[in-house]
Amino acid sequence: MSSHDTSKPIRADAARNRTRLLDAARIAFASGAPVSLKQIARDTGVGIGTLYRHFPTREALVEAIYQHELAQLCADTEALLDTRDPADALRGWMDLFADYASTGRETADALRAVLVSDIVTASQAREQLCAAVQVILDAGTATGRLRDDVHAEDIVATLVGMFTTTSLADGRDQLGRMLDLLMDAVRSPPP
């Protein structure tokens, strides 16, 4: 359940403010510097009261960022499949996952507070990620490009493990090599 009440229709200007606040907050958290909610409001051009109407706590703001990023990552599967072969779509999705996971690292303290509050659970996120990967795996097995014995849960668990064992400083190169190895493991062998 989101901390933002969506049962009432939201005015267009309020929706724009909410989107602008989320965008500014994502940028601020990604900077790695300490993040002030007042500064996010200033960067957005709204008052602090507007920020608090949309996100009553810092954790509510982080939850909204987390949920938005997760939903976008999962939605990207269809767009990738529309423009790429399933194996290339899976590899592209893995890169998007790495970007998503990087954002999670940068907001780690606030995200931990959200997870502790049970607003968002790791199992909910894992289910969403597995469902997204399954869409690509199904397309890949239908075309014969991906093995039919690969489980989405195994891909997600492997990605999480890979990401947590690589460093932020120069880990992206290593992570890329590891993702390529994973892709070699899930591709169907040539006929």
C-alpha positions as CSV (number, residue, x, y, z in Angstrom):
1,M,0.0,0.0,0.0
2,S,1.3,3.4,-0.9
3,S,1.4,6.2,1.6
4,H,-0.1,8.5,-1.1
5,D,-3.9,8.3,-1.2
6,T,-5.0,7.7,-4.7
7,S,-8.7,7.1,-4.0
8,K,-9.6,10.7,-4.8
9,P,-8.9,12.2,-8.2
10,I,-5.8,14.3,-8.2
11,R,-5.8,17.7,-9.8
12,A,-3.6,18.1,-12.9
13,D,-1.4,20.7,-11.2
14,A,-1.1,18.6,-8.1
15,A,-0.1,15.6,-10.3
16,R,2.5,17.7,-12.0
17,N,3.9,18.9,-8.7
18,R,4.1,15.3,-7.4
19,T,6.0,14.2,-10.6
20,R,8.3,17.2,-10.3
21,L,9.0,16.4,-6.7
22,L,9.8,12.8,-7.4
23,D,12.1,13.8,-10.3
24,A,13.9,16.3,-8.1
25,A,14.2,13.8,-5.2
26,R,15.6,11.1,-7.5
27,I,18.3,13.5,-8.8
28,A,19.0,14.7,-5.2
29,F,19.4,11.2,-3.8
30,A,21.5,10.1,-6.8
31,S,24.0,12.9,-6.1
32,G,25.3,11.0,-3.1
33,A,25.2,14.3,-1.0
34,P,23.0,14.7,2.1
35,V,19.5,15.4,0.9
36,S,17.3,18.0,2.5
37,L,13.5,17.9,1.8
38,K,13.5,21.7,1.9
39,Q,16.1,21.7,-0.9
40,I,14.0,19.3,-3.0
41,A,11.0,21.6,-2.6
42,R,13.2,24.6,-3.6
43,D,14.6,22.8,-6.6
44,T,11.1,21.9,-7.7
45,G,9.8,25.5,-7.2
46,V,7.2,24.5,-4.6
47,G,6.8,25.2,-0.9
48,I,7.7,22.7,1.7
49,G,4.0,22.4,2.5
50,T,3.4,21.1,-1.0
51,L,6.1,18.5,-0.6
52,Y,4.6,17.4,2.8
53,R,1.1,17.2,1.3
54,H,2.4,14.6,-1.2
55,F,5.0,12.9,1.0
56,P,4.3,13.4,4.7
57,T,7.7,11.9,5.7
58,R,11.1,11.3,4.2
59,E,10.3,7.6,4.1
60,A,7.1,8.2,2.1
61,L,9.2,10.1,-0.5
62,V,11.7,7.3,-0.7
63,E,8.9,4.7,-1.0
64,A,7.4,6.6,-3.8
65,I,10.8,6.8,-5.6
66,Y,11.4,3.1,-5.0
67,Q,7.9,2.1,-6.2
68,H,8.1,4.3,-9.3
69,E,11.6,3.0,-10.3
70,L,10.5,-0.6,-9.7
71,A,7.3,-0.2,-11.7
72,Q,9.3,1.5,-14.5
73,L,11.9,-1.3,-14.5
74,C,9.2,-4.0,-14.7
75,A,7.3,-2.1,-17.4
76,D,10.5,-1.8,-19.5
77,T,10.3,-5.5,-20.4
78,E,7.6,-4.9,-23.0
79,A,9.4,-2.0,-24.6
80,L,12.6,-4.0,-24.8
81,L,10.8,-7.0,-26.4
82,D,9.2,-4.6,-28.9
83,T,12.6,-3.5,-30.2
84,R,15.0,-6.4,-29.5
85,D,15.4,-10.1,-29.8
86,P,14.5,-11.8,-26.4
87,A,18.1,-12.6,-25.5
88,D,19.2,-9.0,-26.2
89,A,16.1,-7.8,-24.3
90,L,17.1,-9.8,-21.3
91,R,20.6,-8.5,-21.3
92,G,19.3,-4.9,-21.7
93,W,16.9,-5.5,-18.8
94,M,19.9,-6.6,-16.7
95,D,21.6,-3.3,-17.4
96,L,18.4,-1.5,-16.4
97,F,18.3,-3.6,-13.2
98,A,21.9,-2.5,-12.4
99,D,20.9,1.1,-12.8
100,Y,17.8,0.5,-10.6
101,A,19.9,-1.2,-8.0
102,S,22.4,1.6,-8.0
103,T,19.6,4.0,-7.1
104,G,18.7,1.7,-4.2
105,R,22.2,1.8,-2.9
106,E,22.3,5.6,-2.9
107,T,19.1,5.8,-0.9
108,A,19.9,2.8,1.2
109,D,19.4,4.3,4.7
110,A,16.0,5.7,3.9
111,L,15.0,2.6,2.0
112,R,15.9,0.4,5.0
113,A,13.5,2.5,7.0
114,V,10.8,1.9,4.4
115,L,11.4,-1.8,4.4
116,V,11.4,-2.0,8.2
117,S,8.0,-0.3,8.3
118,D,6.6,-3.1,6.1
119,I,5.3,-0.5,3.6
120,V,7.3,-2.3,0.9
121,T,8.6,-5.8,1.4
122,A,11.5,-7.4,-0.3
123,S,9.3,-10.3,-1.3
124,Q,6.8,-7.9,-3.1
125,A,9.7,-6.4,-5.0
126,R,11.1,-9.8,-5.9
127,E,7.7,-11.0,-7.1
128,Q,7.4,-8.0,-9.4
129,L,11.0,-8.5,-10.7
130,C,10.4,-12.2,-11.3
131,A,7.2,-11.5,-13.2
132,A,9.1,-9.1,-15.5
133,V,11.9,-11.5,-16.1
134,Q,9.4,-14.3,-16.8
135,V,7.8,-12.2,-19.6
136,I,11.2,-12.1,-21.3
137,L,12.0,-15.7,-20.6
138,D,8.7,-16.8,-22.1
139,A,9.4,-14.8,-25.3
140,G,12.9,-16.3,-25.4
141,T,11.8,-19.9,-25.1
142,A,9.1,-19.3,-27.7
143,T,11.7,-18.2,-30.2
144,G,14.3,-20.8,-29.1
145,R,16.8,-18.1,-28.1
146,L,16.7,-18.8,-24.3
147,R,16.8,-22.1,-22.5
148,D,13.4,-23.5,-21.3
149,D,14.8,-24.7,-18.0
150,V,15.7,-21.2,-16.6
151,H,13.6,-19.9,-13.7
152,A,13.0,-16.2,-13.3
153,E,13.6,-16.5,-9.6
154,D,17.1,-17.8,-10.3
155,I,17.9,-14.9,-12.6
156,V,16.7,-12.3,-10.0
157,A,18.6,-13.9,-7.2
158,T,21.7,-14.1,-9.3
159,L,21.4,-10.5,-10.3
160,V,21.0,-9.4,-6.7
161,G,24.0,-11.5,-5.7
162,M,26.1,-10.1,-8.5
163,F,25.2,-6.5,-7.6
164,T,25.9,-6.8,-3.9
165,T,29.3,-8.3,-4.5
166,T,30.6,-5.6,-6.9
167,S,31.9,-2.3,-5.6
168,L,30.4,1.1,-6.6
169,A,33.8,2.5,-7.6
170,D,34.8,0.3,-10.4
171,G,32.3,-2.5,-10.1
172,R,30.3,-1.7,-13.2
173,D,32.9,-3.1,-15.5
174,Q,33.1,-6.3,-13.5
175,L,29.3,-6.4,-13.2
176,G,29.0,-6.2,-17.0
177,R,31.4,-9.1,-17.5
178,M,29.3,-11.1,-14.9
179,L,26.1,-10.3,-16.7
180,D,27.6,-11.5,-20.0
181,L,28.5,-14.8,-18.3
182,L,25.0,-15.1,-17.0
183,M,23.6,-14.5,-20.5
184,D,25.9,-17.2,-21.9
185,A,24.4,-19.6,-19.3
186,V,20.8,-18.8,-20.2
187,R,21.0,-18.7,-24.0
188,S,19.9,-21.8,-25.9
189,P,22.9,-23.7,-27.3
190,P,23.3,-23.3,-31.1
191,P,21.6,-26.1,-33.1
